[in-house]
Amino acid sequence: MKTWIKIMKVVFLAYLPVLGLSIFAKSSNGNPVILLRSGWQVENIGDIAHTPGFLALAEKYIPKAEVIFWPHYNFLPDNEVKMLKKRFPKMKIVEGKLSADGVASTPELAEAIKESDIFINNSGPATIGWAEATAFKKSTGKPFGVYGVTYGLYGTPEKEILSEAEFVFFRDTASLNKAKKDGIHAKVMAWGPDAAFATDVEDETRAIAFLKANNLEDGKFICCVPKHRMTPVWLHMHKNKPFDAERNARNEAMKEHDHVPMIEAITAIVRQTNLKVLIVHEDETQISIGKDWIYDKLPTDVKSRVVWRNTGWLTDEAISIYKRSVGLFSHEQHSPIMCVGHGIPAILVRWEEQSTKGYMWNTIGLQDWLFDFDNEADIKRYIPAVLVMAKDPTAAKTKVEKARKFVEMKQKETMEVIKKACLKSMK
């Protein structure tokens, strides 16, 4: 019976255009429709954050727009969908693939493409949806844009299509400068914030329960996030990637170099302040290194005031916990981004394998909180900076608030460009 129902559903959806009906009913309201290509992976709460971040921006700056989320990843867990629907109950999700000549593999996707006024490749490590953007523009004649990406990674052939974009916002100036040097000339090219700055999903219930269970009080703990040099994607069960011996060897070779300063910073915080430390993660593969590379290496007298989170979490619970902390020091990028978006102090560590995205800290005025661990001089100033943030949270809050306001100003500017592109496409 279930199989028969599914078949009837597909048949019905396939005939909707013939009947003059629309899944999205754009014709009834005349409002702009945005097809958002996002959701690059689900194993990392930071990558998950891109989608609700853009949805929040659209809701704020283009309130009449309808955003259709088209996930890139072939697996979208129920808890993520539930989180998104809770915050954005009107959001629609479509699945399917798009061929190079614009043929959609599902009726839902075909209808979404038909009804959309613009295609947007959301924030990420590159223009990952370059092929879909190309097919969308070729088959529909409608525009596409790119919001808050790093440029020039993984051999992505984005160079060939970015000049055809209505707008391209790069999340780091190094990417913007490289794109210009490569001769890319989109109609609008500028620095623009990663969409995750705007992420505002929360899960107060889970956050409060976790903090209570671990004796962590509001404003009396600080968070930290360790990281592999290169994410061991072969451990992501939905990716089916083979073990990479070279990447693993690099991670093992650099783990002490990269994490001894974090261990020493935690030790200094516990011994010199009244704060506790919460070790958390962005990517699910970081749960184990939080214990093996950090917690287990701490002095015995320090461990009693350090909590290692040994379970997974979603973006909403993470934000609710970060908001109750005095700040964050992180080897990951997007937890700091989400923190700054909520006025929470965040110190960021980067290295060559993380690309140029970390340089956005210079652009938003937090250059004193950016540490390049390929530079020994930066490593030496790291622990003192973490201690200053921990000991003087008021000054740290003042500093991050300036960055937050700058980001909000740029969000408004970039979304105005998107709004104009939508309206132009609707004419």
C-alpha positions as CSV (number, residue, x, y, z in Angstrom):
1,M,0.0,0.0,0.0
2,K,2.8,2.4,0.9
3,T,4.5,1.8,-2.4
4,W,1.3,2.5,-4.3
5,I,0.8,5.8,-2.4
6,K,4.3,6.9,-3.3
7,I,3.7,6.1,-7.0
8,M,0.4,8.1,-7.0
9,K,2.2,11.0,-5.3
10,V,4.9,11.1,-8.0
11,V,2.3,10.9,-10.8
12,F,0.2,13.7,-9.2
13,L,3.2,16.0,-8.8
14,A,4.3,15.3,-12.3
15,Y,1.0,16.5,-13.7
16,L,0.7,19.6,-11.6
17,P,2.3,21.9,-14.2
18,V,-0.1,20.4,-16.8
19,L,-3.0,21.2,-14.6
20,G,-1.8,24.8,-14.2
21,L,-1.1,24.2,-10.5
22,S,2.0,25.0,-8.5
23,I,3.5,23.3,-5.5
24,F,4.7,26.7,-4.4
25,A,1.8,28.8,-5.6
26,K,4.0,31.8,-6.5
27,S,1.4,33.1,-8.9
28,S,-1.0,33.7,-6.1
29,N,1.2,36.2,-4.2
30,G,3.7,37.6,-6.7
31,N,6.5,37.5,-4.1
32,P,10.1,36.6,-5.0
33,V,11.2,33.0,-4.8
34,I,14.8,32.1,-4.0
35,L,16.2,28.6,-4.7
36,L,18.9,28.1,-2.1
37,R,21.5,25.5,-2.8
38,S,23.0,24.8,0.6
39,G,23.5,22.0,3.2
40,W,27.0,20.9,2.1
41,Q,27.3,18.3,4.8
42,V,25.5,17.2,8.0
43,E,28.4,15.9,10.2
44,N,29.4,19.5,11.2
45,I,27.2,21.9,13.1
46,G,29.0,24.8,11.4
47,D,28.2,23.7,7.9
48,I,24.6,23.0,9.0
49,A,24.5,26.6,10.2
50,H,24.8,28.1,6.7
51,T,21.2,27.2,5.9
52,P,19.4,28.7,8.9
53,G,21.7,31.7,8.7
54,F,20.6,32.6,5.2
55,L,17.0,31.9,6.0
56,A,17.2,34.3,8.9
57,L,18.8,37.0,6.7
58,A,16.1,36.6,4.0
59,E,13.4,36.7,6.7
60,K,14.8,40.0,8.0
61,Y,15.7,41.8,4.8
62,I,13.4,40.3,2.2
63,P,10.4,39.4,4.4
64,K,8.1,38.7,1.4
65,A,10.5,36.3,-0.2
66,E,10.0,32.5,-0.2
67,V,13.2,30.5,0.2
68,I,13.2,27.0,-1.1
69,F,16.1,24.9,0.5
70,W,17.6,22.5,-2.0
71,P,20.1,20.4,0.0
72,H,23.4,19.5,-1.7
73,Y,24.1,16.5,0.6
74,N,22.4,13.2,-0.3
75,F,21.3,12.7,3.3
76,L,19.3,15.2,5.5
77,P,18.6,13.8,9.0
78,D,15.2,14.2,10.6
79,N,16.5,16.2,13.5
80,E,18.0,18.8,11.3
81,V,14.8,19.1,9.3
82,K,12.9,19.4,12.6
83,M,15.3,22.1,13.8
84,L,14.8,24.1,10.6
85,K,11.0,23.7,10.6
86,K,10.8,24.8,14.2
87,R,12.5,28.1,13.4
88,F,11.2,28.5,9.8
89,P,7.8,26.7,9.7
90,K,7.1,28.0,6.1
91,M,10.4,26.8,4.7
92,K,10.1,24.3,1.9
93,I,12.7,21.6,1.1
94,V,13.1,20.0,-2.3
95,E,15.4,17.1,-3.3
96,G,16.7,15.8,-6.6
97,K,19.5,16.3,-9.1
98,L,19.8,18.6,-12.1
99,S,21.4,17.5,-15.3
100,A,23.7,19.8,-17.3
101,D,20.9,20.6,-19.7
102,G,18.5,21.5,-16.9
103,V,16.4,18.4,-16.5
104,A,15.4,17.8,-12.9
105,S,15.2,14.2,-11.5
106,T,12.1,14.9,-9.4
107,P,8.9,16.8,-10.1
108,E,9.3,18.8,-6.9
109,L,12.7,20.1,-8.0
110,A,11.4,20.8,-11.5
111,E,8.6,22.9,-10.1
112,A,10.9,24.7,-7.7
113,I,13.2,25.7,-10.6
114,K,10.3,26.9,-12.6
115,E,8.9,29.0,-9.8
116,S,12.2,30.5,-8.6
117,D,13.4,33.9,-9.6
118,I,17.0,33.4,-8.6
119,F,19.4,30.6,-7.7
120,I,21.8,31.3,-4.8
121,N,24.8,29.2,-3.9
122,N,25.0,29.6,-0.1
123,S,28.1,30.1,2.0
124,G,30.7,27.3,1.9
125,P,34.3,26.4,1.1
126,A,33.8,27.1,-2.6
127,T,31.0,27.6,-5.1
128,I,30.1,23.9,-4.6
129,G,26.9,24.3,-6.6
130,W,28.6,25.7,-9.7
131,A,27.2,22.9,-11.9
132,E,23.6,23.5,-10.7
133,A,24.1,27.3,-11.0
134,T,25.2,26.8,-14.6
135,A,22.4,24.5,-15.5
136,F,19.8,26.8,-13.8
137,K,20.9,29.8,-15.8
138,K,21.3,28.0,-19.1
139,S,17.9,26.3,-18.9
140,T,15.8,29.1,-17.4
141,G,17.6,32.3,-18.4
142,K,17.2,33.4,-14.8
143,P,20.1,34.8,-12.7
144,F,22.2,33.2,-10.0
145,G,24.4,34.6,-7.2
146,V,26.9,33.4,-4.7
147,Y,26.8,34.3,-1.0
148,G,29.8,34.3,1.3
149,V,32.3,31.7,-0.1
150,T,36.0,31.0,-0.2
151,Y,37.4,30.9,-3.7
152,G,39.9,28.6,-5.4
153,L,39.7,25.3,-3.4
154,Y,39.5,21.7,-4.3
155,G,39.9,22.3,-8.0
156,T,36.3,23.5,-8.2
157,P,35.8,24.9,-11.7
158,E,34.0,28.0,-10.4
159,K,36.2,30.4,-12.3
160,E,34.4,29.5,-15.5
161,I,31.0,30.6,-14.3
162,L,31.4,33.3,-11.6
163,S,31.7,36.1,-14.1
164,E,28.1,35.3,-15.2
165,A,26.8,35.8,-11.6
166,E,24.6,38.7,-10.6
167,F,26.7,38.9,-7.5
168,V,29.5,37.1,-5.7
169,F,30.2,37.8,-2.1
170,F,33.5,36.3,-0.8
171,R,33.8,35.7,2.9
172,D,37.5,36.5,3.0
173,T,39.4,39.2,1.2
174,A,42.1,36.8,0.1
175,S,39.4,35.1,-2.0
176,L,38.1,38.4,-3.4
177,N,41.6,39.5,-4.4
178,K,42.4,36.1,-6.0
179,A,39.1,36.2,-8.0
180,K,39.9,39.7,-9.3
181,K,43.4,38.6,-10.2
182,D,42.0,35.6,-12.1
183,G,39.9,38.0,-14.2
184,I,36.5,37.2,-12.7
185,H,34.1,40.1,-13.3
186,A,30.7,39.4,-11.9
187,K,28.3,42.4,-11.9
188,V,28.8,42.7,-8.1
189,M,31.9,41.4,-6.4
190,A,32.7,42.3,-2.8
191,W,33.5,41.0,0.7
192,G,30.4,39.6,2.4
193,P,29.8,37.8,5.7
194,D,29.5,34.0,5.9
195,A,25.7,33.3,6.3
196,A,26.4,31.5,9.6
197,F,26.9,34.8,11.3
198,A,23.1,35.2,11.2
199,T,22.2,31.8,12.5
200,D,19.7,32.1,15.4
201,V,18.3,28.7,15.9
202,E,18.3,27.7,19.6
203,D,17.4,24.8,21.8
204,E,17.1,26.1,25.4
205,T,15.6,22.9,26.8
206,R,18.5,20.7,25.8
207,A,21.1,23.3,26.6
208,I,19.8,24.0,30.1
209,A,19.5,20.2,30.8
210,F,23.1,19.6,29.6
211,L,24.6,22.5,31.7
212,K,22.7,21.4,34.8
213,A,23.8,17.8,34.4
214,N,27.4,18.9,34.2
215,N,27.3,21.6,36.9
216,L,28.0,24.4,34.5
217,E,26.6,27.8,35.5
218,D,25.7,30.7,33.2
219,G,28.7,33.0,32.8
220,K,31.0,30.8,34.8
221,F,32.5,28.6,32.0
222,I,34.3,29.0,28.8
223,C,34.2,26.7,25.7
224,C,36.9,25.4,23.4
225,V,36.9,23.3,20.2
226,P,39.9,21.2,19.1
227,K,40.4,20.1,15.5
228,H,42.3,17.8,13.2
229,R,44.6,19.4,10.8
230,M,42.5,17.9,8.1
231,T,39.0,16.4,8.7
232,P,39.1,12.6,8.6
233,V,36.1,12.4,6.3
234,W,36.5,8.6,6.0
235,L,34.9,8.6,9.5
236,H,31.8,10.2,8.2
237,M,29.5,7.3,7.7
238,H,27.3,8.8,5.0
239,K,30.3,9.8,2.8
240,N,31.7,6.3,2.2
241,K,35.2,7.7,1.7
242,P,38.3,5.4,1.9
243,F,40.9,5.8,4.6
244,D,43.5,8.4,3.7
245,A,46.8,7.4,5.1
246,E,48.5,10.6,4.1
247,R,45.9,12.8,5.7
248,N,45.9,10.7,8.8
249,A,49.7,10.9,9.1
250,R,49.6,14.7,8.9
251,N,47.0,14.8,11.6
252,E,49.0,12.6,13.9
253,A,52.2,14.5,13.2
254,M,50.7,17.9,14.1
255,K,48.3,17.0,16.9
256,E,50.7,17.9,19.7
257,H,52.0,21.0,18.0
258,D,48.5,22.3,17.4
259,H,46.9,21.2,20.8
260,V,49.6,21.6,23.5
261,P,48.8,25.4,23.4
262,M,45.1,24.7,24.0
263,I,46.0,22.3,26.8
264,E,48.2,25.0,28.4
265,A,45.5,27.6,27.9
266,I,42.9,25.4,29.7
267,T,45.3,24.8,32.5
268,A,46.0,28.5,32.9
269,I,42.3,29.3,33.0
270,V,41.5,26.7,35.6
271,R,44.4,27.7,37.8
272,Q,44.1,31.5,37.4
273,T,40.3,32.1,37.3
274,N,37.1,30.7,38.8
275,L,35.9,29.6,35.4
276,K,35.3,26.0,34.3
277,V,36.1,24.8,30.8
278,L,33.8,22.9,28.4
279,I,35.4,21.0,25.6
280,V,33.0,20.7,22.6
281,H,33.1,20.0,18.9
282,E,31.8,21.1,15.5
283,D,32.5,18.0,13.5
284,E,31.4,14.6,14.9
285,T,35.0,13.3,14.4
286,Q,36.2,15.8,17.0
287,I,34.3,14.3,19.9
288,S,37.0,11.7,20.4
289,I,40.0,14.0,20.1
290,G,38.4,16.3,22.7
291,K,39.2,13.4,25.1
292,D,42.2,11.8,23.6
293,W,44.1,15.0,22.6
294,I,42.9,17.4,25.2
295,Y,41.1,16.1,28.4
296,D,43.3,13.1,28.9
297,K,46.5,15.3,28.7
298,L,45.4,17.7,31.4
299,P,47.0,17.8,34.8
300,T,45.0,16.0,37.5
301,D,44.2,19.1,39.4
302,V,42.8,20.8,36.3
303,K,40.5,18.0,35.2
304,S,38.0,18.5,38.1
305,R,36.9,21.8,36.5
306,V,36.9,20.6,32.9
307,V,33.9,19.0,31.2
308,W,34.4,17.0,28.0
309,R,31.2,16.7,25.9
310,N,31.0,13.1,24.8
311,T,27.8,13.2,22.8
312,G,26.8,14.8,19.5
313,W,24.7,17.9,19.3
314,L,23.0,20.2,16.8
315,T,23.5,23.8,15.9
316,D,20.6,25.0,18.0
317,E,21.8,23.5,21.2
318,A,25.4,24.6,20.6
319,I,24.3,28.3,20.2
320,S,22.2,28.1,23.3
321,I,25.2,26.8,25.3
322,Y,27.7,29.3,23.7
323,K,25.3,32.2,24.7
324,R,25.6,31.1,28.3
325,S,29.4,31.0,28.2
326,V,31.9,33.9,28.7
327,G,33.5,33.0,25.4
328,L,35.1,30.5,23.1
329,F,38.6,29.7,21.9
330,S,38.5,27.4,18.9
331,H,40.5,25.6,16.2
332,E,37.3,25.5,14.2
333,Q,35.8,28.4,12.2
334,H,32.0,28.3,12.4
335,S,31.5,28.1,16.2
336,P,33.5,31.4,16.4
337,I,31.3,32.8,13.6
338,M,28.1,31.9,15.4
339,C,29.5,33.3,18.6
340,V,30.3,36.7,17.1
341,G,26.9,36.8,15.5
342,H,25.5,36.6,19.1
343,G,28.0,39.0,20.7
344,I,30.0,36.2,22.3
345,P,33.8,36.7,22.4
346,A,35.6,34.2,20.2
347,I,39.3,33.5,19.6
348,L,40.1,31.7,16.4
349,V,43.1,29.5,15.4
350,R,43.9,28.7,11.8
351,W,46.5,26.9,9.7
352,E,47.3,26.4,6.1
353,E,45.0,23.4,5.7
354,Q,42.0,25.5,6.7
355,S,42.3,27.7,3.6
356,T,42.0,31.5,3.8
357,K,38.6,31.7,5.4
358,G,40.0,32.6,8.9
359,Y,41.3,35.9,7.6
360,M,37.8,37.2,7.8
361,W,38.7,37.9,11.5
362,N,40.9,40.7,10.2
363,T,38.1,42.2,8.1
364,I,35.6,42.3,11.0
365,G,38.1,43.9,13.4
366,L,39.1,40.9,15.4
367,Q,42.7,40.6,14.1
368,D,44.0,40.4,17.7
369,W,41.9,37.2,18.2
370,L,43.2,35.4,15.0
371,F,46.2,33.1,15.5
372,D,48.0,31.3,12.7
373,F,49.5,28.2,14.2
374,D,51.9,27.9,11.3
375,N,53.5,31.0,12.8
376,E,55.5,30.5,16.1
377,A,55.1,34.1,17.0
378,D,51.3,33.7,17.0
379,I,51.5,30.6,19.1
380,K,53.5,32.5,21.8
381,R,50.8,35.2,22.1
382,Y,47.9,32.7,22.1
383,I,47.7,31.7,25.8
384,P,48.1,35.3,27.1
385,A,45.2,36.4,24.8
386,V,42.9,33.5,25.9
387,L,43.6,34.5,29.5
388,V,42.8,38.1,28.9
389,M,39.5,37.2,27.4
390,A,38.7,34.9,30.3
391,K,39.8,37.4,33.0
392,D,38.1,40.5,31.5
393,P,34.9,39.4,29.9
394,T,33.5,42.9,29.9
395,A,36.3,44.2,27.7
396,A,36.0,41.2,25.5
397,K,32.2,41.8,25.1
398,T,32.9,45.4,24.1
399,K,35.4,44.2,21.5
400,V,33.1,41.6,20.0
401,E,30.1,43.9,19.9
402,K,32.0,46.2,17.5
403,A,32.6,43.2,15.2
404,R,29.0,42.1,15.4
405,K,27.7,45.6,14.4
406,F,30.1,45.7,11.4
407,V,28.9,42.2,10.3
408,E,25.3,43.3,10.6
409,M,26.0,46.4,8.5
410,K,27.5,44.2,5.8
411,Q,24.6,41.8,6.0
412,K,22.2,44.6,5.3
413,E,24.2,45.8,2.3
414,T,24.6,42.4,0.8
415,M,20.9,41.4,1.2
416,E,19.9,44.7,-0.4
417,V,21.9,43.5,-3.5
418,I,20.0,40.2,-3.4
419,K,16.7,41.9,-3.0
420,K,17.3,44.1,-6.1
421,A,18.4,41.0,-8.1
422,C,15.2,39.2,-7.1
423,L,13.0,42.1,-8.1
424,K,14.9,42.6,-11.4
425,S,14.4,38.9,-12.3
426,M,10.6,39.1,-11.6
427,K,10.1,41.9,-14.1
